[in-house]
Amino acid sequence: MPLPDNGAPWPPPTLGHLYREMRVDDAWYSGDRRRLADVHQDHQHRRDGRRRLWARRRHPQPGRHDTRLHIPLPADIATTSADLLFSEPPTFTVTDPAVQARLDEITEAGGIANTLLEAAEVAAALGGVYLRVTWDASLAARPLLTAVHADCAIPEFRWGQLAAVTFWRELSAAGSTVWRHLERHEVGRILHGLYQGTTDSLGTRAPLTEHPETAPLADSLSAEGDTIETGLDQLTAAYVPNIRPNRRHRGSPFGRSDYQSAHDLFDALDETWSSWLRDIRLARARLIVPDGYLRDHGPGRGASFDDDREIWQALSIPPGDNNASGITLSQFAIRVAEHQQTADAIMRQAVQLAGYSAQSFGLGDSTAATATEVTARERRSMTTRDKKSRYWAPALADMLHVMLRLDRALYTPALTPERPVIVYGDSVSEDPQTVAQTLSLLQQAQAVSTDTKVRLLHPDWDDDTVRAEVDRILAETGQAVPDPMQAGALD
């Protein structure tokens, strides 16, 4: 299928509803006050009937500021999701040692662990993310893995599987003129197109050489003028849903955001904190003084009260007046407990709706705990992590396989690519002291072998590495068993 025709509306109207939803999610993820105000002008009321905090257009008086406060809980949710998945980098393994060495080189030099952290955070906010494989010999002699945000892609699905996808980006905008670069990934090839249009129209297609950011691609195109042949029977892109199903669009292949149905809670949290800060502002101590205490600065210059002055002349105050000084202290109470309890309750509900435990956000017991106790407290978060990891594994393995196949075609012809096996790291690491105490108790009870102890201490080691370490330990402690086949071993 070719690139879009000239004058096509952009983004395509068929995906308009998804883009509008992602625009709202993106505003909450960014925490930008102006964007929050803009996206809520069409939906000004929450489900409880109250007008949204960020739908209230405010025009402060000169010298005063907008006092609404945003609490970045949505960004915290997205970061927590990424940390649970990839704070400990996953391991990628294949059977061939030569392929394993090259895979390690590609993943470590390419910073794949950091790419996955970025991709997972964006996926939590927007409902999904795309992994794209590309290459640039002028930058690195290896394929590159990049993350493309879901609101910059036009996908095509068949039977729930990604069949093709068109990535797009705005290169520059001047007035009503917008330059866009479209990059379409199909099985076996990648198409590139440059368009000069407007904010809502793709406009007219132009040669890639017309813009400095796309000009370098022109030398890589085939005779047709817009295609780069990959020679693979696989897509060089994959879609990773954050989690399914999408409750607003049942049966859709798109994932759902961690923010789905939580926008009212986010708005209520900001309203609660804004009210709390308003209490603090209003509770500042103020003195109400009679005119006699004010120093006159002359006609038209007003008067002021010097709160450092120690001697004042007597005022003509009637006898028996309860306030003999004439000065009144005004200070209101701050509803700390009420605001704190309300904010905590809203936060708990929001993170629970997103699929996480309150302890993951510091809302639970803060006492020290072992990794086992932490896992028990955060069971809901761990369950969500496991569900999300099952969506990541197939797509990530496919893209690593594509990277190895492209690496053979472009850089290392002798390579025999394999589809890697992905093992996720522990999101909660055991304290070394706790592990040592456990192993010591098992040793004292004579309930564990040296082999088992090594495997408990190093769960990521393979059999050969474990066996070598066991042999070294037994040799150092004098417990090594002589080889019966060695001459004189039993003499």
C-alpha positions in Angstrom: 0.0 0.0 0.0 1.5 3.4 -1.0 1.9 6.5 1.1 -1.1 8.8 1.5 -2.4 10.8 -1.4 -1.9 14.6 -1.6 -4.4 16.6 0.4 -5.4 13.8 2.8 -6.7 15.1 6.1 -4.1 14.5 8.9 -4.3 12.8 11.2 -6.7 10.4 9.5 -10.3 10.9 10.7 -10.7 7.2 11.4 -8.3 7.5 14.3 -9.6 10.9 15.5 -11.2 9.5 18.6 -8.1 7.7 19.7 -5.9 10.8 19.1 -8.3 12.9 21.1 -8.1 10.5 24.0 -4.3 10.4 23.8 -4.2 14.2 23.7 -6.0 14.3 27.1 -3.8 11.5 28.5 -0.7 13.4 27.2 -1.8 16.6 28.9 -2.0 14.9 32.3 1.3 13.1 31.7 3.1 16.3 30.8 1.6 18.2 33.8 1.5 21.4 31.7 -1.1 23.7 33.1 -1.9 25.4 29.7 -2.4 22.0 28.0 -4.6 20.8 30.8 -6.8 23.9 30.5 -7.0 23.6 26.7 -8.0 19.9 26.6 -10.8 20.3 29.2 -12.6 23.1 27.5 -14.9 20.6 25.6 -15.5 18.5 28.8 -15.8 21.0 31.6 -17.7 18.9 34.1 -16.7 15.8 36.1 -19.1 12.9 36.7 -20.0 14.3 40.1 -21.4 17.4 38.3 -18.7 19.7 39.6 -16.9 21.9 37.0 -13.3 20.6 36.5 -10.6 22.7 38.1 -8.7 22.9 34.9 -11.7 23.9 32.8 -12.1 27.1 34.7 -10.5 29.9 32.7 -8.9 32.3 35.1 -7.7 35.8 34.4 -6.0 37.0 37.5 -5.9 40.6 38.5 -2.7 42.5 37.8 0.0 41.4 40.2 -1.8 38.2 41.1 -1.1 34.7 39.8 -3.2 31.7 39.0 -3.3 29.7 42.3 -4.3 26.3 40.9 -1.8 23.6 41.8 -1.1 20.5 39.8 0.2 17.3 41.6 2.1 15.2 39.1 0.5 11.9 40.1 -0.1 10.8 36.5 3.6 11.2 35.7 4.4 9.3 38.8 2.1 6.4 37.8 3.8 6.2 34.3 7.3 6.2 35.9 6.4 3.6 38.4 5.0 1.3 35.6 8.3 1.6 33.7 10.4 1.1 36.9 8.5 -2.1 37.7 9.2 -3.5 34.3 12.7 -2.4 33.4 14.4 -0.9 36.5 16.4 -4.1 36.4 17.4 -4.6 32.7 16.1 -7.9 31.2 18.5 -10.5 29.8 18.5 -11.6 26.2 19.9 -15.1 25.5 20.5 -17.2 22.5 22.1 -20.6 22.1 25.0 -19.7 19.8 27.9 -18.1 21.7 29.0 -16.0 18.7 25.4 -14.7 18.3 25.2 -14.1 22.0 28.4 -12.0 22.0 27.1 -9.9 19.1 23.6 -9.5 20.7 25.3 -8.3 24.0 27.3 -5.8 22.0 24.3 -4.5 20.2 22.1 -4.2 23.2 24.7 -2.7 25.5 26.3 -0.2 23.0 22.8 0.8 21.9 21.5 1.5 25.4 18.5 -0.8 24.9 17.8 -0.8 28.6 17.3 3.0 28.6 15.2 2.8 25.4 12.9 0.3 27.1 12.5 2.5 30.2 11.4 5.4 28.0 9.1 3.2 25.9 7.4 1.6 29.0 6.8 5.0 30.6 5.2 6.4 27.4 3.1 3.3 26.9 1.7 3.6 30.4 0.5 7.1 29.7 -0.7 6.8 26.1 -1.9 3.2 26.1 0.9 1.7 24.0 4.2 2.3 22.2 5.9 1.2 19.0 9.4 -0.3 18.8 11.2 0.5 15.5 14.4 -0.9 14.1 16.5 1.3 11.9 20.1 1.8 11.0 22.6 4.6 10.1 26.1 3.6 9.2 27.3 7.1 9.7 26.3 6.9 13.4 27.0 3.3 14.4 28.0 0.0 12.8 24.9 -1.8 14.2 21.1 -1.7 14.0 19.3 0.7 16.3 16.2 0.2 18.4 14.0 3.3 18.9 10.7 4.0 20.6 7.9 5.8 18.7 5.0 7.3 20.7 1.5 6.1 20.0 0.2 9.5 19.0 2.8 9.7 16.1 1.7 6.5 14.4 -1.1 5.3 12.0 -1.2 1.5 12.4 -2.9 -1.2 10.3 -4.0 -4.4 12.1 -5.2 -7.7 10.8 -6.6 -10.3 13.3 -5.2 -8.2 16.1 -1.7 -8.3 14.7 0.2 -5.3 13.3 0.4 -5.6 9.5 1.9 -2.2 8.7 2.4 1.2 10.4 3.1 4.7 9.2 5.1 6.9 11.6 5.0 10.6 11.2 6.6 13.7 12.6 6.4 17.4 12.1 9.7 18.7 10.8 8.9 22.4 10.9 6.0 24.9 10.9 5.9 28.4 9.7 2.6 30.2 9.9 0.0 27.8 8.4 2.6 25.8 6.5 3.7 22.4 8.1 6.4 20.1 6.8 5.8 16.4 7.7 7.9 13.3 7.2 6.1 10.0 6.9 7.8 6.7 7.3 5.8 3.6 6.4 6.9 0.1 7.6 5.7 -2.9 5.6 7.0 -6.4 5.4 10.2 -6.3 3.4 10.4 -2.5 2.9 10.3 1.0 4.4 8.7 3.9 2.5 9.6 7.5 3.1 7.6 10.6 2.1 7.9 14.4 2.6 4.8 16.5 2.6 4.2 20.3 2.7 0.7 21.0 4.1 -1.3 22.7 6.8 -2.2 21.9 10.4 -5.0 19.6 9.4 -4.1 18.6 5.9 -1.1 16.5 4.6 -0.7 18.8 1.6 1.5 18.1 -1.4 4.2 15.5 -1.5 7.7 16.9 -2.2 11.1 15.3 -2.9 13.0 14.3 0.3 15.8 16.6 -0.7 13.5 19.6 -0.2 14.1 19.5 3.6 17.5 19.2 5.3 16.2 16.5 7.8 15.1 14.1 5.1 17.7 14.9 2.5 20.2 12.2 3.8 17.6 9.5 3.1 17.4 10.2 -0.6 20.7 8.2 -1.3 19.3 5.1 0.3 16.1 4.9 -1.7 15.4 2.4 -4.5 14.9 3.2 -8.1 11.2 3.8 -7.3 12.2 6.9 -5.4 10.6 6.3 -2.0 11.4 2.7 -0.8 14.2 1.1 1.1 14.2 -2.7 0.7 15.0 -4.6 3.9 15.0 -8.1 2.4 13.2 -9.5 5.4 10.0 -11.3 5.7 9.3 -9.4 9.0 8.1 -5.9 9.9 10.8 -3.6 11.2 8.4 -2.3 13.7 6.2 -3.7 16.5 3.3 -2.5 18.7 3.4 -3.0 22.4 0.0 -2.4 24.2 0.3 -1.1 27.7 -2.4 -3.6 28.8 -5.6 -4.9 27.4 -8.5 -4.8 27.0 -9.2 -1.2 26.1 -12.4 -0.7 28.2 -13.6 2.2 26.0 -13.2 0.3 22.8 -13.8 -3.3 23.4 -12.3 -5.6 20.8 -9.8 -2.9 19.7 -6.2 -4.0 19.3 -5.1 -0.8 21.0 -4.0 -1.0 24.7 -5.4 1.2 27.4 -3.7 3.9 29.3 -3.1 3.7 33.1 -5.1 6.9 33.2 -8.3 5.5 31.7 -11.3 6.6 33.8 -9.0 8.3 36.3 -9.1 11.9 34.9 -11.8 13.0 37.4 -9.6 11.7 40.3 -6.6 13.6 39.0 -8.7 16.8 38.8 -10.1 16.2 42.3 -6.6 15.7 43.7 -5.5 19.0 42.2 -8.6 20.7 43.5 -7.9 19.3 47.0 -4.3 20.5 47.0 -5.3 23.9 45.6 -7.8 24.3 48.5 -5.2 23.2 51.0 -2.7 25.9 49.7 -5.6 28.4 49.8 -6.1 27.7 53.5 -2.4 28.3 54.1 -2.5 31.6 52.2 -5.6 32.8 54.1 -4.2 31.7 57.5 -1.3 34.1 57.3 -1.4 36.3 60.4 -2.8 39.8 59.7 -3.1 42.9 61.9 -6.1 45.2 61.8 -5.1 48.6 63.2 -6.9 51.9 63.6 -6.1 54.9 61.5 -4.1 56.5 64.4 -1.4 53.8 64.0 -0.8 54.6 60.4 1.9 56.9 59.2 0.6 59.5 56.7 2.8 59.9 53.7 1.1 63.1 52.5 -1.7 63.9 50.1 -2.2 61.2 47.5 0.7 59.1 48.9 -1.3 56.9 51.2 -0.4 55.6 54.7 1.5 52.6 56.1 1.9 50.8 59.4 5.4 50.2 60.8 5.3 46.9 62.7 8.9 47.5 64.1 8.0 50.8 65.8 8.1 50.5 69.6 6.6 53.8 70.9 3.2 55.2 69.9 1.2 58.1 71.2 -1.9 57.4 73.2 -5.2 56.9 71.3 -8.5 58.5 72.3 -10.3 55.2 73.1 -13.4 55.2 75.4 -12.8 53.6 78.8 -13.8 50.0 79.2 -13.1 49.1 75.6 -12.1 45.5 75.5 -9.5 46.1 72.9 -7.6 48.9 74.5 -4.7 48.8 72.0 -7.0 49.0 69.0 -5.1 46.3 67.2 -6.8 43.1 66.2 -5.0 39.9 65.2 -6.7 37.9 62.4 -5.5 34.4 61.7 -7.6 31.5 60.4 -7.2 27.8 61.1 -5.6 25.5 58.5 -7.6 22.2 57.8 -4.5 20.1 57.6 -6.0 16.7 58.6 -9.0 17.0 56.4 -7.1 17.9 53.3 -4.4 15.3 53.9 -7.0 12.5 54.4 -8.9 13.6 51.3 -5.7 13.7 49.2 -4.5 10.3 50.4 -7.9 8.7 49.7 -8.0 10.1 46.1 -4.4 9.0 45.4 -5.1 5.5 46.7 -8.2 5.2 44.5 -6.3 6.5 41.4 -3.3 4.2 41.8 -5.6 1.2 42.5 -7.6 2.0 39.4 -4.3 2.0 37.4 -3.6 -1.5 38.9 -1.0 -0.7 41.5 -0.6 -1.0 45.3 -0.6 2.1 47.5 2.7 1.0 48.9 4.3 1.5 45.5 3.6 5.3 45.9 4.7 5.6 49.5 1.1 5.5 50.8 1.4 2.5 53.0 3.6 1.3 55.9 7.0 2.9 55.7 8.8 0.6 58.1 11.8 -1.4 56.8 10.9 -4.7 55.2 12.6 -7.6 53.4 12.1 -8.2 49.7 9.6 -10.9 50.5 7.6 -8.6 52.7 7.7 -5.8 50.1 6.5 -8.2 47.4 3.6 -9.3 49.6 2.6 -5.7 50.3 2.8 -4.8 46.6 1.2 -7.9 45.2 -1.3 -5.9 43.1 1.6 -3.9 41.5 3.6 -7.2 40.9 0.5 -8.7 39.3 0.1 -5.7 36.9 3.9 -5.9 36.1 3.6 -9.6 35.2 0.6 -8.9 32.9 2.4 -6.1 31.2 5.6 -8.1 30.7 3.7 -10.7 28.8 2.7 -8.0 26.2 6.3 -6.8 26.0 8.1 -10.2 25.5 6.9 -11.2 22.0 7.3 -7.7 20.4 10.7 -7.2 22.0 11.9 -10.6 21.0 10.7 -10.0 17.4 12.6 -6.7 17.2 15.8 -8.1 18.6 15.5 -10.9 16.0 15.0 -8.3 13.3 18.1 -6.4 14.6 20.2 -9.6 14.3 19.0 -10.3 10.8 19.7 -6.8 9.7 23.1 -7.0 11.4 23.9 -10.0 9.3 22.8 -8.3 6.1 24.6 -5.0 6.8 27.6 -5.6 9.1 28.3 -9.3 10.1 27.6 -11.7 7.2 28.8 -14.8 9.2 26.1 -14.3 11.8 23.4 -16.9 12.2 20.5 -15.0 13.8 18.3 -16.5 16.5 15.1 -15.2 18.2 16.3 -14.4 21.7 14.7 -15.6 24.9 13.8 -12.7 27.3 14.1 -13.0 31.1 13.0 -10.1 33.2 15.0 -8.8 36.1 13.6 -8.7 39.6 11.8 -5.4 40.4 12.6 -5.9 44.1 16.1 -7.2 44.8 16.9 -9.2 47.9 19.1 -7.5 50.5 22.5 -9.2 50.4 22.6 -9.5 54.2 19.2 -11.3 54.2 20.4 -13.7 51.5 23.6 -14.4 53.4 21.6 -15.1 56.6 19.3 -17.5 54.8 22.1 -19.4 53.2 23.9 -19.6 56.6 20.8 -21.0 58.3 20.3 -23.6 55.6 23.9 -24.6 55.8 23.7 -25.0 59.6 20.7 -27.2 59.2 22.5 -29.3 56.5 19.5 -28.8 54.3 21.1 -27.4 51.2 23.9 -28.4 48.8 26.7 -26.1 47.5 25.1 -26.2 44.0 21.7 -25.0 45.4 23.4 -22.2 47.4 25.2 -21.0 44.3 21.9 -21.0 42.4 20.1 -19.1 45.1 22.8 -16.5 45.2 23.1 -16.2 41.4 19.7 -17.1 39.9 20.7 -15.6 36.5 23.7 -18.0 36.0 23.5 -20.9 33.6 24.3 -24.5 34.4 27.9 -24.3 33.2 28.7 -21.2 35.2 27.1 -22.6 38.3 29.0 -25.9 37.9 32.3 -24.0 37.6 31.7 -21.9 40.7 30.8 -25.1 42.7 34.0 -26.7 41.7 36.0 -23.7 42.7 34.3 -23.5 46.1 34.8 -27.3 46.8 38.4 -27.0 45.8 39.1 -24.0 48.0 37.4 -25.7 51.0 39.1 -29.1 50.4 35.8 -30.8 49.8 36.4 -31.7 46.1 35.8 -35.3 45.2 38.8 -36.9 43.4 38.1 -38.0 39.8 37.8 -41.9 40.0 39.1 -42.1 36.4 42.3 -40.2 37.3 45.3 -42.6 37.8 46.1 -43.0 41.5 43.1 -41.0 42.7 41.9 -43.9 45.0 45.3 -45.0 46.2 
